Each structure stands twice: as C-alpha cells, then as structure tokens.
C-alpha cells in the first residue's frame, strides 16, 4: 500500500509529495505548504460540484436506457426523441449568438498553421521525439518514404535516389522561396551581402537569418507562410560535397506543437504513474529530460534538441 503524507485534510502519496517538494517547487517561488493548502481549498470547492455532475450524468444515462428499452424494435420518432432529450435536460434551449476570444496564447496555437502531435507523457522517449519533431529533415523525408513515388530499395545509400531527393528539394525551394531569377538547382553558393541573401530572392523578406560567416554561411533561414526552412550548408558533408552550393540538408518546421497526454489509455491512474507523467513534464519544461534505450544493438540516449540560434539579416 502506498505510504501517505497528511497535509490538512489531504492524504498525499509519498512519491507524489516528494516530487512536488523536492523537484517541482524549488526555483518556482511557490512554497510547497502553500501549494498543498491551496489545492485542498480547490478540492473542497470543486469536489462536491463534480460529484453532483457525475450523479446527474448517471441519472440522465438511466433515463436514456429506460427510454430505449421501452421502444426496443420500434422506429425512432425524432420529434418525440428530441422532446424527451429536452425534458431530461440533455438538450438545452439554444442561446444567443456569442463570440470567443483568446489572449496570451502562443503563436504555435493561435496563428501558425502546422501539424500537432499527440503522445503519452508517461513515455519519455515518445515525448522527446515529439518535442524534437518541431524540425525535420526534408531530405530524410523524401529519401525514406514513398513521397518520390516509390520506397528505397536494399541497404546502404542509393546515390541515384539521393540525386532525385536533392532535385525534388530544390524544386520545393523554387516553389516556396523562389529566386529573383533562375533556380536554386543552379546556385553555386549562398552568401549574405549588406543584409540581403545572394543570389537574391524574388521576395527579399523571405530571408530571415543565417548562421556562421556571412560570406560563407553554414545555414540560411528562410520563411514561407509563417513557417521556417533552414538550408544547411556543409561542403565537407557526404551530401554537401556533391552539391554545387554545398547544401547538405534542408530542415523544415514540422510539428508545431504536441499534446502531452497524461491519461493515455487511462494509464496514469496511480500515484506511481502520475509521478512518471509529472516528472517527464518537469523534464520537458526544464529541458533536461533524457531517455536511454537500446537500438540496433547499441545504447542510444535521446535528449531535447537545444535552442536554434541565427543572426538576423
């Protein structure tokens, strides 16, 4: 049986209590004793209301069950059915028109259009994968999937397929971030001159940053429809050394946000489960979550990717 620690009228599982006191609270300015007292106050206020709502749900469900049993095998009269649902409080009168507005919402939720992932927070590896999926390699996506119309065959690197990947990626740049003239496929080098990208873009405002030496950047950052594209340049890379401009990869902003699901498959029900979920969330917030696992016969450690740094044009 789980050890309990008494705080007011609360009986808190020891492992949950210790996580809050020893790992979550430090550095927040929140005193654990104050936290438990406020939680107790919230529970005293909301628990009876929640209980009443659950009882109401049970009552409505029982009424629905009886209504269906009484009409077993009969066709449903929708007008009668709607009237019944209104009488038992399942349907309420339509109210006046209203609007909903939000404030202080991250742009990844409010204005940036992009995919959202859902992962179980109890699995650190999946959670890290989802967080790191903010950026993904366009080259890898083309090479390893059927986006080119077929799947890769055999083992090892297929140079012909690699050339098709590069050609498709350059065509993507021509479509998303076109040059003032010519094609990205014909570029022999990128540079930043007087705050502008060379060769020039059709829309200069799409160039938003770079990394490294302006005359020979290691990356240039472009933007299309609010999403970023990092063109990574490395003439010593296996791919970059075969590219006229030394382009080794293109990274796209991919999954903009992630739902970290604490109750995946109703799994996080015990204190031990919740400590895992809250502990993983804490690691994500602090940036120090990691997970070591075996892959291909080797030990691999997954960590959160670091911040990305660029110089403005």
C-alpha positions as MATLAB code, in Angstrom:
seq = 'XXXXXXXXXXXXXXXXXXXXXXXXXXXXXXXXXXXXXXXXXXXXXXXXXXXXXXXXXXXXXXXXXXXXXXXXXXXXXXXXXXXXXXXXXXXXXXXXXXXXXXXXXXXXXXXXXXXXXXXXXXXXXXXXXXXXXXXXXXXXXXXXXXXXXXXXXXXXXXXXXXXXXXXXXXXXXXXXXXXXXXXXXXXXXXXXXXXXXXXXXXXXXXXXXXXXXXXXXXXXXXXXXXXXXXXXXXXXXXXXXXXXXXXXXXXXXXXXXXXXXXXXXXXXXXXXXXXXXXXXXXXXXXXXXXXXXXXXXXXXXXXXXXXXXXXXX';
ca = [
       0.000    0.000    0.000;
       1.274    3.470   -0.899;
       2.625    5.495    2.022;
       0.616    8.657    2.635;
       1.587   12.071    3.955;
      -1.083   14.177    5.666;
      -1.444   17.814    4.654;
      -4.584   19.311    6.138;
      -7.403   17.024    5.034;
      -5.360   15.697    2.106;
      -3.677   12.308    2.136;
      -0.899   12.528   -0.439;
       1.028    9.582   -1.842;
       4.583    9.912   -0.551;
       6.186    9.708   -4.005;
       3.920   12.453   -5.334;
       4.562   14.599   -2.262;
       8.321   14.182   -2.652;
       8.235   15.029   -6.365;
       6.421   18.299   -5.664;
       8.541   19.265   -2.664;
      11.978   18.183   -3.862;
      11.863   18.593   -7.640;
       8.954   20.723   -8.848;
       8.687   23.510   -6.272;
      12.376   24.514   -5.936;
      13.111   27.550   -8.051;
       9.467   28.447   -8.671;
       8.984   30.703   -5.662;
       5.997   28.583   -4.616;
       6.114   27.269   -1.064;
       5.002   23.596   -1.002;
       2.920   24.137    2.128;
       1.055   26.955    0.380;
       0.572   24.722   -2.674;
      -0.992   21.901   -0.658;
      -3.232   24.348    1.226;
      -4.480   25.930   -1.993;
      -5.023   22.514   -3.598;
      -7.055   21.463   -0.564;
      -9.174   24.612   -0.902;
      -9.798   23.951   -4.601;
     -10.777   20.338   -3.959;
     -13.175   21.315   -1.164;
     -14.848   23.746   -3.559;
     -14.961   21.602   -6.690;
     -15.284   18.032   -5.405;
     -18.970   18.387   -4.365;
     -19.762   20.067   -7.694;
     -18.017   17.302   -9.591;
     -19.878   14.682   -7.565;
     -23.196   16.367   -8.386;
     -22.335   16.433  -12.096;
     -21.446   12.733  -12.050;
     -24.730   11.935  -10.328;
     -26.605   13.987  -12.939;
     -24.848   12.081  -15.684;
     -25.828    8.769  -14.097;
     -29.459    9.916  -13.847;
     -29.591   11.001  -17.494;
     -27.941    7.757  -18.593;
     -30.519    5.722  -16.670;
     -33.341    7.719  -18.275;
     -31.863    7.141  -21.725;
     -31.531    3.408  -21.044;
     -35.170    3.122  -19.975;
     -36.393    5.131  -22.999;
     -34.548    2.848  -25.420;
     -35.701   -0.330  -23.649;
     -39.334    0.801  -23.828;
     -39.008    1.306  -27.593;
     -36.970   -1.762  -28.441;
     -37.554   -2.798  -32.048;
     -39.519    0.367  -32.853;
     -38.623    3.099  -35.306;
     -37.397    6.264  -33.604;
     -39.680    9.302  -33.869;
     -37.064   12.097  -33.975;
     -39.510   14.802  -32.857;
     -40.536   12.702  -29.847;
     -36.868   11.840  -29.183;
     -35.804   15.474  -29.226;
     -38.643   16.414  -26.892;
     -37.603   13.647  -24.489;
     -33.956   14.789  -24.519;
     -35.104   18.334  -23.772;
     -37.315   17.198  -20.876;
     -34.480   15.310  -19.149;
     -32.052   18.201  -19.603;
     -29.817   16.512  -22.167;
     -30.679   19.207  -24.705;
     -30.905   22.845  -23.619;
     -32.541   25.801  -25.374;
     -30.322   27.473  -27.948;
     -28.846   30.645  -26.523;
     -27.950   33.953  -28.085;
     -25.085   34.269  -30.523;
     -21.713   34.756  -28.854;
     -18.050   35.108  -29.688;
     -14.969   33.640  -28.086;
     -11.647   35.433  -28.000;
      -8.273   34.446  -26.606;
      -5.272   36.309  -25.235;
      -1.744   35.370  -24.224;
      -1.784   32.281  -26.453;
       1.450   31.009  -28.012;
       1.637   31.685  -31.768;
       2.095   27.940  -32.352;
      -1.521   27.578  -31.215;
      -3.055   30.873  -32.326;
      -1.507   31.887  -35.656;
       0.989   29.344  -37.054;
      -0.576   26.650  -39.216;
       1.149   23.315  -38.712;
       0.632   19.734  -37.519;
       0.117   18.833  -33.873;
       1.217   15.534  -32.364;
      -0.337   13.541  -29.502;
       1.879   11.325  -27.352;
       1.660    9.601  -23.951;
       3.589   11.722  -21.473;
       4.385    8.571  -19.478;
       6.785    7.546  -22.264;
       9.832    9.827  -22.091;
      11.216    8.641  -25.431;
       7.988    9.389  -27.297;
       7.659   12.742  -25.554;
      11.188   13.726  -26.546;
      10.618   12.565  -30.119;
       7.518   14.749  -30.289;
       9.253   17.795  -28.847;
      12.162   17.346  -31.236;
       9.782   16.954  -34.185;
       9.467   20.744  -34.346;
      12.162   20.452  -37.046;
      12.549   17.648  -39.580;
      14.857   16.846  -42.479;
      13.207   17.265  -45.866;
      15.954   15.127  -47.415;
      15.258   12.277  -44.979;
      11.505   12.580  -45.527;
      11.892   12.291  -49.296;
      14.517    9.562  -49.161;
      12.914    7.260  -46.586;
       9.260    7.405  -47.649;
       7.259    6.961  -50.848;
       6.953   10.732  -51.370;
       9.011   10.308  -54.542;
       6.575    7.661  -55.795;
       8.493    4.614  -54.570;
      10.255    3.291  -51.477;
      14.047    2.928  -51.082;
      15.349   -0.491  -52.052;
      18.136   -2.516  -50.445;
      20.602   -1.403  -47.802;
      23.121    1.385  -47.910;
      22.923    4.735  -49.658;
      21.447    4.839  -53.154;
      23.184    7.727  -54.959;
      20.578    7.844  -57.736;
      17.753    8.129  -55.217;
      19.765   10.754  -53.357;
      20.035   12.806  -56.547;
      16.264   12.582  -57.007;
      15.785   13.756  -53.415;
      18.023   16.790  -53.951;
      16.285   17.669  -57.201;
      12.853   17.470  -55.561;
      14.014   19.551  -52.588;
      15.471   22.240  -54.855;
      12.172   22.287  -56.776;
      10.408   22.767  -53.437;
      12.598   25.820  -52.740;
      11.823   27.198  -56.199;
       8.124   26.944  -55.381;
       8.191   28.132  -51.751;
      11.075   30.638  -51.797;
      11.812   31.448  -55.452;
      14.845   33.385  -56.591;
      14.534   36.710  -58.397;
      15.833   34.839  -61.429;
      16.958   31.290  -62.090;
      16.616   28.164  -59.968;
      18.039   27.070  -56.624;
      19.275   23.995  -58.504;
      21.753   26.188  -60.378;
      23.111   28.096  -57.355;
      26.824   27.560  -56.737;
      26.945   29.381  -53.415;
      24.887   31.385  -50.943;
      26.135   34.497  -49.139;
      24.787   37.394  -47.112;
      25.774   40.779  -48.541;
      24.631   44.041  -46.947;
      21.842   42.250  -45.120;
      20.446   40.528  -48.196;
      20.754   36.990  -49.488;
      22.814   36.367  -52.608;
      21.549   35.160  -55.023;
      18.573   37.458  -54.485;
      15.126   36.175  -53.641;
      12.019   37.211  -55.543;
      10.690   38.349  -52.145;
      13.708   39.535  -50.096;
      11.601   39.494  -46.913;
      11.609   35.666  -47.019;
      15.256   35.702  -45.926;
      15.135   35.997  -42.132;
      18.520   34.872  -40.804;
      21.722   32.899  -41.134;
      24.329   31.107  -39.051;
      28.099   31.338  -39.406;
      30.149   33.661  -41.596;
      28.037   35.983  -43.745;
      30.312   35.418  -46.722;
      30.032   31.648  -46.392;
      27.153   30.813  -44.027;
      26.723   27.315  -42.619;
      22.955   27.780  -42.708;
      20.435   30.226  -44.128;
      16.962   30.638  -42.672;
      14.009   31.272  -44.983;
      10.314   31.700  -44.231;
       7.193   30.814  -46.175;
       3.625   31.133  -44.885;
       4.946   31.736  -41.384;
       6.990   28.505  -41.337;
      10.774   28.337  -41.487;
      13.146   26.487  -43.785;
      16.784   26.044  -42.813;
      19.114   25.336  -45.719;
      22.152   23.686  -44.142;
      25.435   24.183  -45.988;
      28.448   21.929  -45.447;
      30.756   21.198  -48.391;
      32.535   18.511  -46.345;
      29.325   16.535  -45.747;
      28.702   13.377  -47.801;
      25.738   15.058  -49.472;
      27.052   18.603  -49.424;
      30.275   17.746  -51.219;
      28.266   16.587  -54.244;
      26.103   19.738  -54.311;
      27.154   22.812  -56.348;
      26.245   25.108  -53.429;
      27.400   22.705  -50.711;
      23.833   22.165  -49.489;
      23.835   19.163  -47.135;
      20.198   19.205  -45.995;
      17.025   21.225  -45.691;
      15.230   21.318  -42.370;
      11.578   22.295  -42.185;
       9.456   23.391  -39.261;
       7.207   20.362  -38.960;
       5.129   19.515  -35.864;
       4.427   22.909  -34.321;
       3.006   21.651  -31.040;
       2.300   18.488  -29.088;
      -0.468   17.312  -26.788;
       1.334   15.570  -23.935;
      -1.356   13.132  -22.819;
      -1.253   12.380  -19.079;
      -4.096    9.887  -19.277;
      -3.168    7.866  -22.350;
      -5.414    4.783  -22.451;
      -6.416    5.644  -18.868;
      -2.946    4.533  -17.821;
      -1.885    7.257  -15.387;
      -4.267    6.398  -12.552;
      -1.962    5.515   -9.664;
       0.455    7.772   -7.817;
       3.403    5.939   -9.347;
       2.047    6.550  -12.867;
       1.320   10.209  -12.158;
       4.813   10.760  -10.766;
       6.238    9.428  -14.042;
       3.974   11.739  -16.073;
       4.599   14.835  -13.954;
       8.317   14.056  -13.759;
       8.574   13.810  -17.542;
       6.648   17.081  -17.906;
       9.033   18.729  -15.457;
      11.975   17.486  -17.533;
      10.433   18.920  -20.693;
       9.865   22.288  -19.026;
      13.413   22.400  -17.649;
      14.908   20.961  -20.836;
      16.827   18.205  -19.060;
      14.621   15.181  -19.806;
      16.537   12.267  -21.339;
      15.936    8.594  -22.045;
      18.457    5.838  -22.782;
      17.369    2.782  -24.740;
      18.784    0.065  -26.987;
      18.506    0.476  -30.742;
      20.279   -1.670  -33.294;
      22.298   -3.353  -30.557;
      23.621   -0.045  -29.219;
      22.717    2.198  -26.305;
      21.138    5.429  -27.506;
      20.324    8.449  -25.364;
      17.521   10.734  -26.507;
      17.563   14.330  -25.273;
      15.769   17.527  -26.167;
      17.322   19.452  -29.013;
      18.921   22.713  -27.977;
      17.804   26.189  -28.944;
      18.442   27.254  -32.529;
      20.500   30.426  -32.985;
      20.684   32.684  -36.050;
      21.927   36.132  -36.935;
      19.299   38.472  -38.346;
      19.969   39.786  -41.865;
];
